[in-house]
Amino acid sequence: MPNPNKVEFGISNLHVWEYNEASDGTVTFGTPYHQKGAIGFSPEQDDNSNTRYADNIAYWSNMSNGPFEGDLEVVLFDDDFKERFLGYVRLTSGGLAQVKNPAKKKVCIAFDIEGDVQTRRAVFYNCSLGAIGRGYATLEEEVETATETLPINCIGDNESGATMEVLKPGDTGYDDLYTSPMVPELTDTSE
C-alpha cells in the first residue's frame, strides 16, 4: 500500500538500541531506549557516481547508494544515553565525563514521523555515533534554549542490506518496534 499521507511533519518517540553483530554475521538487538526531546534528524544518503568514458563520450554510468549521514538534534541527551551509547563514565567526584576515544556501541535509531493521515515509523540500522555538539550563550533579552546535536553515520545491516526501513500501521513490526524490534530479513521473492 502506498503512503496515504499527503504531507509528513515532525519527529517524536525517538528510540535507540544496540546493534550487535557476532563474528559469524548473526545480529542481535539490545533493549530499546527512549531518548526524550527529539527535535530533528537530517539524514542524507551519500550516493556514489561511477562513469566510464569511451569513444570520447560518457559510455556507461552507474550510481551506488552509500551510507546515511546526518545530525540528530535533541533538547538534551540524558546521562543514561551518554553512558549507555557514547562511553561516558562516572568519576569519583560524582560527575559524568566524556573520555578520549571511548568504546561506542553500534546502534539502531528509530522514531515516529507524523503525517496528515497516519504516523509512520523510520528505523536506521547499524549506525555509528559521533560526539555531542552543543553551544553556550549568554542570556539576552529573550530566553533561548540550547540544543545538542549528534553526528550519525548509518551503514545498514550487512546480512539483509537494509539501511533504513519505514513501517506503517498494520505492518508486522510496527506495534512492537519500541519493545522488541525485529532484525531485518528480506522476504522470499523467488516464488
N, C-alpha and C positions, 0 to 999 in steps of 0.2 A: 504494500500500500504506500503511495507517495505521501510526502509530508503534507498534512492538511493545513498547516499554518500558512498564512499569507505573510506574516512577519514574525520574527523572533527577537527577543529582548531579554536582557537580564541574565545574571548568573547567581545561583544560590545553591545551598545544600552541598558545599564543597567537601569532598571526602578524599582521603589519600590512604593507600595501603602498600605494604611491601610487595615487591615483585621479586620472588626468589627463584633463581634458575640453577638447578643442580648440574653437575658435570656431565650427566647423560642427556641434558636438554630438558628434563622434566621441570615444569613450572608449578610453583605453589604460591598462594597469596597469603599475606598476613591479614590481620583483622582491620577492617576499615576504620579510619579515624576521622571524625568530623571536625574540621577546622572552620570556625565561625568567622564571619566578617568578610566574605568574598566580595570583591569589587569588580574584578575583570581578569580575563585571561586572553592573551593575544597571540595564539599560535599561528605560525606561518610555516608552510612546508617548503623545504629547500629543494626545489626541482633542479635537476642537472640536465643540461642540454649537450648532446653529442652530435656533431655534424662531420660528415666525411665529404671532402671536396674532391671532385674528379672531373675531368673534361672541362675545366675552368668554370664549373658550376657547383652549387650545393647539391651533391649527388644522392646523399642519404642523410636522414636525421632521425634522432630518437630522443625522447625525454624519459628520464627516470626519476622516481619520487625519492627524495631524501627524507631525513628526519624532520619532525616538527620542532620548532624552537619558538620560544616566546617568554613573556614575563607574566607571572601570576601576581596580581595585586590584591592585598587584603588590608583591612584596617590595622591589625597587629597579629603577627604569628604568635601563638601562645607558647609558653615554656615547654609543655608536653610535646608539641610538634617539633620544636627545636632539638629536644633531647632525643626523641624517637627517630627522626628522619635526617637531621643535619649534624649529628655528632656533638652537640653541645654537652658540656659536663658541669657538674656542680663542684665548686671549690670549697675548701674548708671554711671560708668566710661566709658561706651560705649563698653566695652569688652564682649566677649561671654564666658560664664563659664559652665564647666561641674559641676554638683552638685551631692551631695551624694544621692544615691538611687532615681534617677529620675523616674518619671512616663513615661515609654516607651510604645509605641504602638506595637501591633501585626501587622505584615506586610506580604505582598506577595512580592517575588523577582522574576524578570523576566529579560531575556537577550537573545540576538541573539547568536547562535552558527553557525559560518561559516562552510561551507563544500565545497568539491570539485564540487558538483552538485547544491546544494541548501542551503539556510540559514534556519535553524530551530530555533524555539523559545522555551525556557525552562521556566517553572513557578514553583516556590516552594510556597506552601500555609501554612499559619498560622505559621509564623516564629517569634522567639524572637531574639532580638539583644543584644549583649554584649557591652563592652566598646572598643572604638577605641584604637588600639595599634600603636605606632609609635616609631621610633628611630631617634636620632640626632647624627651626627658625624661631626668631623672637616673636613674642606676642605683639600684634599691632592693633589696629582699631577693631578688627573683627577676629573672632576665634576661627582659625583654620586648622582642621585636624590633619595630622600627618598620616601617611600610609606607608606600607612596606611592600617591596617587590622582590620576587624570587625568580631568577632566570631558570628556565627549564628546557631540557633537550629530551625529546621522546623518540627513540629509535624503533619502537614497536616490538611485538612478540616475535621471537626468532622462529618458532615452530610453525605458527599459522601464517605469519607475515602481516597480521593485523597491526596497524599503527594506531588507529583510533576507531571507535565504534559509536554509533548513535542508536539509542534504544527508544522506542515509543511505547506508550501504554499498551499492554497486551503481549508484548514480546516476552519470551521465556525468562530472560534475565533482568527485566525491568524492575519488578517488585522487590527482588532480593539483592539488588546491586549493592546497597549500602550495608548489608548484613552478611551475605555470603556470595560474593561475586564469582562469576564463572570464568575459568581460564578460557581464552578464546580458542575456538575449534571450528574449522571450516566444515560446512555441510557437504555431504557427498553429492556431487553434481554429475556423477558418472552415469546415472540412470537415464 
